[in-house]
Amino acid sequence: MTVRVGRHAVGRANAPAGPRTGRRALLALVVGGLSSGGNLLLAITVTRLESVGGLGQFALAFSFYIVGSGLVRSTVTDTVLATGAGVASAARRAILLGLVGGSLVGAAGAAYGSSYLLFAGVALPGLVLYDYTKAVAVGIGAPSAAMAQEIAWAALTGCAALAGLLRVIDTPYVFALWAVGGALIGVVVAARRRYALVPGWRVGRAETRVAAGFGAQFLLTTGSAQLALTAVALVAGTAVVGALSAGRTLLGPVNLVLSTAATLILPQLARTRAESRAVRTRAAVRLALLVAAAILPLTVAVALLPGAVGKELLGANWTVARSLLVLLALESLLAVPATIGFAGLRVERASRRAIVLGILLGGLRVPAVVAGAVVFGAPGAAAALVLLALVSAVAWGGSYLLLLRDRAADRPPAVQPV
């Protein structure tokens, strides 16, 4: 059956291939810029209006959204991007994961009296569906459709931020409008594309095992980061989490460029899967250099941000954020080789290797960040994050290159003509 994605068909012989790679990359960056702008506006608004403790609650809620959307990407979206098949039916699995995660986050919000967590839990199923539809449009469909999504959500975010800054609504409701509005846009877009909207998990055992492996790996890495953030909030207080969040607010565009690049990295690496080890290694290195070149100016600009500009953006929370900017910018830059390496393992379906790495790195993350936060406060936690980012870059990037070497050695030698 032909599944329509924007103006382009996916899964049909001789279907339009969509925009050329260069144009698709440009449109993907525009979409990422719109997404970055909306999320940055939300984060700046909350940072200006909230106390450090309230900002910590917002950071926890937003990070749960990141975990939920990342889990759907690793278990569902990446498979669709790599194969180009099952676009409509895969939406069922995205919604199912969003419902399970949203129920847990919403229950935690109700139990601890956090309106940020409660709103995040209610909106999570629609938000992960939004991210799924956007990633498919950017990766293998019509990026212009993703652009329309982002324009609509950015406009809604702007209205919510304006209402908050004018004191028309309380700060948690700014977040609520952003979350629920994005969720509704995701549902509408999926319905218009005739995606399956009834939650379910209808795939074979082999694909389920691969999805479970990479989902477990994601939870052990990014999930461990969330666990570390939660542990810091419990042990050192939400003020430390709020300080880290204030610094990361300014790095929002950098991290969203990375997530946008990940959508393009998978198909690019998948195209070279049948090539030699040398060709595939060069492709991975080239992608890493391109992504690093894209985010380096942003990280430098944030690290050297003048005090007057920072205070205007973050308000009173600039005081606690400014000492963390260099460390957090370095952490974002070190994420590039780790992103390439993880995508390469995903293309190679090396889920067992990814799980082992995830367990090792996740086991280091929580005690290191919590210890840094307890002993040295927010600067200690930020320093621990940089150290862990360096270890992750070496581990993920090196593991992918070693896997290419091992599989090249296992290939039979080519038969030379006589």
GIQUI-V118251 format. One record per residue. N is the residue number from 1. RES is the residue in one small letter. PSI is psi in radians with two decimals (NA if undefined). NEAR is the number of other C-alpha atoms within 8 Angstrom. Layout:
BEGIN
((N:RES:PSI:NEAR) (N:RES:PSI:NEAR))
END
This chain:
BEGIN
((1:m:2.45:4) (2:t:2.29:7) (3:v:2.16:10) (4:r:2.31:9) (5:v:1.79:12) (6:g:-2.21:10) (7:r:-0.05:7) (8:h:2.50:12) (9:a:2.52:13) (10:v:2.27:14) (11:g:0.21:11) (12:r:2.42:8) (13:a:2.44:4) (14:n:0.41:4) (15:a:2.70:9) (16:p:2.39:6) (17:a:-0.13:7) (18:g:-3.02:8) (19:p:2.64:7) (20:r:2.81:7) (21:t:-0.77:6) (22:g:-0.78:6) (23:r:-0.67:8) (24:r:-0.73:12) (25:a:-0.71:9) (26:l:-0.79:8) (27:l:-0.63:12) (28:a:-0.68:12) (29:l:-0.64:11) (30:v:-0.78:9) (31:v:-0.77:12) (32:g:-0.63:11) (33:g:-0.71:11) (34:l:-0.77:12) (35:s:-0.74:11) (36:s:-0.76:12) (37:g:-0.75:10) (38:g:-0.80:12) (39:n:-0.61:9) (40:l:-0.71:12) (41:l:-0.75:11) (42:l:-0.87:13) (43:a:-0.72:9) (44:i:-0.72:11) (45:t:-0.83:11) (46:v:-0.71:13) (47:t:-0.70:14) (48:r:-0.59:11) (49:l:-0.42:8) (50:e:2.77:10) (51:s:2.98:7) (52:v:-0.68:12) (53:g:-0.79:11) (54:g:-0.62:10) (55:l:-0.62:17) (56:g:-0.70:16) (57:q:-0.74:13) (58:f:-0.75:11) (59:a:-0.69:11) (60:l:-0.78:12) (61:a:-0.78:11) (62:f:-0.64:9) (63:s:-0.57:9) (64:f:-0.62:11) (65:y:-0.75:11) (66:i:-0.73:8) (67:v:-0.78:12) (68:g:-0.81:13) (69:s:-0.62:11) (70:g:-0.63:9) (71:l:-0.74:11) (72:v:-0.69:15) (73:r:-0.79:10) (74:s:-0.55:13) (75:t:-0.45:13) (76:v:-1.02:12) (77:t:-0.74:13) (78:d:-0.63:11) (79:t:-0.75:10) (80:v:-0.74:13) (81:l:-0.62:13) (82:a:-0.56:10) (83:t:-0.47:6) (84:g:0.28:11) (85:a:2.76:7) (86:g:0.59:9) (87:v:-0.86:12) (88:a:-0.78:9) (89:s:-0.51:9) (90:a:-0.39:12) (91:a:-0.51:14) (92:r:-0.78:13) (93:r:-0.64:13) (94:a:-0.78:15) (95:i:-0.71:16) (96:l:-0.82:12) (97:l:-0.66:11) (98:g:-0.67:16) (99:l:-0.75:10) (100:v:-0.86:8) (101:g:-0.72:12) (102:g:-0.65:14) (103:s:-0.72:10) (104:l:-0.77:9) (105:v:-0.75:13) (106:g:-0.69:14) (107:a:-0.70:10) (108:a:-0.68:10) (109:g:-0.71:14) (110:a:-0.67:11) (111:a:-0.66:7) (112:y:0.08:6) (113:g:0.55:6) (114:s:1.95:10) (115:s:-0.52:9) (116:y:-0.84:13) (117:l:-0.67:16) (118:l:-0.83:14) (119:f:-0.68:13) (120:a:-0.71:17) (121:g:-0.72:15) (122:v:-0.70:11) (123:a:-0.23:12) (124:l:-0.75:16) (125:p:-0.78:16) (126:g:-0.58:16) (127:l:-0.73:16) (128:v:-0.54:16) (129:l:-0.70:16) (130:y:-0.86:15) (131:d:-0.61:10) (132:y:-0.86:13) (133:t:-0.66:12) (134:k:-0.78:11) (135:a:-0.69:11) (136:v:-0.77:14) (137:a:-0.72:15) (138:v:-0.72:15) (139:g:-0.81:12) (140:i:-0.02:11) (141:g:-2.34:14) (142:a:1.85:14) (143:p:-0.46:13) (144:s:-0.53:8) (145:a:-0.71:10) (146:a:-0.62:14) (147:m:-0.73:12) (148:a:-0.71:8) (149:q:-0.87:11) (150:e:-0.62:11) (151:i:-0.77:9) (152:a:-0.77:9) (153:w:-0.67:13) (154:a:-0.67:12) (155:a:-0.73:8) (156:l:-0.73:11) (157:t:-0.71:13) (158:g:-0.72:10) (159:c:-0.73:8) (160:a:-0.76:12) (161:a:-0.72:12) (162:l:-0.75:8) (163:a:-0.65:11) (164:g:-0.78:13) (165:l:-0.51:9) (166:l:0.04:7) (167:r:0.44:7) (168:v:-0.64:7) (169:i:2.75:9) (170:d:2.77:8) (171:t:-0.74:10) (172:p:-0.51:8) (173:y:-0.35:8) (174:v:-0.83:15) (175:f:-0.69:13) (176:a:-0.76:12) (177:l:-0.70:11) (178:w:-0.85:13) (179:a:-0.91:13) (180:v:-0.66:13) (181:g:-0.78:11) (182:g:-0.68:12) (183:a:-0.75:16) (184:l:-0.69:9) (185:i:-0.72:13) (186:g:-0.74:15) (187:v:-0.76:11) (188:v:-0.79:8) (189:v:-0.78:11) (190:a:-0.69:14) (191:a:-0.71:10) (192:r:-0.52:7) (193:r:0.03:9) (194:r:0.69:7) (195:y:2.70:11) (196:a:2.17:12) (197:l:-0.01:9) (198:v:2.10:6) (199:p:2.48:11) (200:g:3.04:8) (201:w:1.52:7) (202:r:1.30:5) (203:v:2.90:6) (204:g:2.96:6) (205:r:-0.68:6) (206:a:-0.82:6) (207:e:-0.60:8) (208:t:-0.71:9) (209:r:-0.74:8) (210:v:-0.79:11) (211:a:-0.75:11) (212:a:-0.67:9) (213:g:-0.81:12) (214:f:-0.49:14) (215:g:-0.75:12) (216:a:-0.71:9) (217:q:-0.75:14) (218:f:-0.76:13) (219:l:-0.57:11) (220:l:-0.36:13) (221:t:-1.30:12) (222:t:-0.62:9) (223:g:-0.64:10) (224:s:-0.54:13) (225:a:-0.70:11) (226:q:-0.74:12) (227:l:-0.70:9) (228:a:-0.72:13) (229:l:-0.75:10) (230:t:-0.74:9) (231:a:-0.67:10) (232:v:-0.74:16) (233:a:-0.67:13) (234:l:-0.67:8) (235:v:-0.81:8) (236:a:-0.16:12) (237:g:2.71:10) (238:t:-0.27:15) (239:a:-0.65:12) (240:v:-0.76:14) (241:v:-0.69:15) (242:g:-0.69:15) (243:a:-0.77:14) (244:l:-0.69:12) (245:s:-0.70:11) (246:a:-0.73:15) (247:g:-0.73:13) (248:r:-0.36:10) (249:t:-0.76:10) (250:l:-0.36:9) (251:l:0.13:14) (252:g:-0.81:11) (253:p:-0.66:12) (254:v:-0.84:11) (255:n:-0.55:9) (256:l:-0.54:12) (257:v:-0.68:13) (258:l:-0.77:11) (259:s:-0.62:8) (260:t:-0.73:11) (261:a:-0.61:11) (262:a:-0.56:11) (263:t:-0.60:12) (264:l:-0.45:11) (265:i:-0.77:11) (266:l:-0.94:15) (267:p:-0.63:11) (268:q:-0.80:8) (269:l:-0.62:14) (270:a:-0.57:9) (271:r:-0.42:7) (272:t:0.19:10) (273:r:-0.54:8) (274:a:-0.02:5) (275:e:3.09:7) (276:s:2.92:7) (277:r:-0.71:9) (278:a:-0.75:6) (279:v:-0.75:9) (280:r:-0.64:13) (281:t:-0.77:10) (282:r:-0.67:8) (283:a:-0.75:10) (284:a:-0.77:10) (285:v:-0.72:8) (286:r:-0.75:8) (287:l:-0.71:10) (288:a:-0.73:11) (289:l:-0.68:8) (290:l:-0.79:8) (291:v:-0.75:11) (292:a:-0.70:10) (293:a:-0.54:8) (294:a:-0.63:8) (295:i:-0.26:12) (296:l:-0.81:9) (297:p:-0.62:8) (298:l:-0.75:11) (299:t:-0.69:14) (300:v:-0.74:9) (301:a:-0.71:8) (302:v:-0.77:12) (303:a:-0.55:9) (304:l:0.38:7) (305:l:2.27:8) (306:p:2.60:6) (307:g:-0.67:7) (308:a:-0.70:6) (309:v:-0.77:8) (310:g:-0.73:12) (311:k:-0.64:12) (312:e:-0.62:7) (313:l:-0.77:9) (314:l:-0.13:12) (315:g:-2.43:10) (316:a:-0.42:7) (317:n:-0.12:13) (318:w:-0.56:12) (319:t:-0.70:8) (320:v:-0.28:9) (321:a:-0.55:12) (322:r:-0.60:10) (323:s:-0.17:8) (324:l:-0.16:13) (325:l:-0.76:12) (326:v:-0.78:10) (327:l:-0.78:10) (328:l:-0.58:14) (329:a:-0.71:13) (330:l:-0.68:10) (331:e:-0.77:12) (332:s:-0.69:12) (333:l:-0.66:11) (334:l:-0.22:12) (335:a:-0.27:11) (336:v:-0.98:13) (337:p:-0.55:12) (338:a:-0.70:14) (339:t:-0.77:10) (340:i:-0.79:15) (341:g:-0.75:15) (342:f:-0.74:12) (343:a:-0.69:12) (344:g:-0.74:11) (345:l:-0.59:12) (346:r:-0.76:12) (347:v:-0.66:12) (348:e:-0.06:6) (349:r:0.64:7) (350:a:1.10:9) (351:s:-0.62:12) (352:r:-0.77:7) (353:r:-0.71:7) (354:a:-0.68:13) (355:i:-0.76:13) (356:v:-0.79:8) (357:l:-0.73:11) (358:g:-0.71:12) (359:i:-0.77:11) (360:l:-0.83:8) (361:l:-0.68:12) (362:g:-0.62:12) (363:g:-0.47:9) (364:l:-0.58:9) (365:r:-0.93:13) (366:v:-0.93:13) (367:p:-0.59:9) (368:a:-0.81:10) (369:v:-0.74:15) (370:v:-0.75:14) (371:a:-0.75:10) (372:g:-0.71:16) (373:a:-0.68:15) (374:v:-0.72:11) (375:v:-0.77:7) (376:f:0.11:9) (377:g:-2.64:11) (378:a:-0.72:13) (379:p:-0.66:11) (380:g:-0.73:14) (381:a:-0.72:15) (382:a:-0.71:14) (383:a:-0.70:10) (384:a:-0.66:11) (385:l:-0.66:12) (386:v:-0.78:13) (387:l:-0.76:8) (388:l:-0.61:11) (389:a:-0.67:11) (390:l:-0.80:10) (391:v:-0.72:8) (392:s:-0.71:11) (393:a:-0.80:15) (394:v:-0.73:10) (395:a:-0.90:10) (396:w:-0.84:15) (397:g:-0.79:13) (398:g:-0.65:10) (399:s:-0.71:9) (400:y:-0.75:12) (401:l:-0.67:10) (402:l:-0.65:8) (403:l:-0.74:8) (404:l:-0.71:11) (405:r:-0.78:9) (406:d:-0.73:8) (407:r:-0.51:8) (408:a:-0.64:9) (409:a:-0.51:7) (410:d:-0.27:6) (411:r:2.48:6) (412:p:2.54:5) (413:p:2.57:4) (414:a:2.49:4) (415:v:2.12:4) (416:q:2.39:4) (417:p:2.51:3) (418:v:NA:2))
END
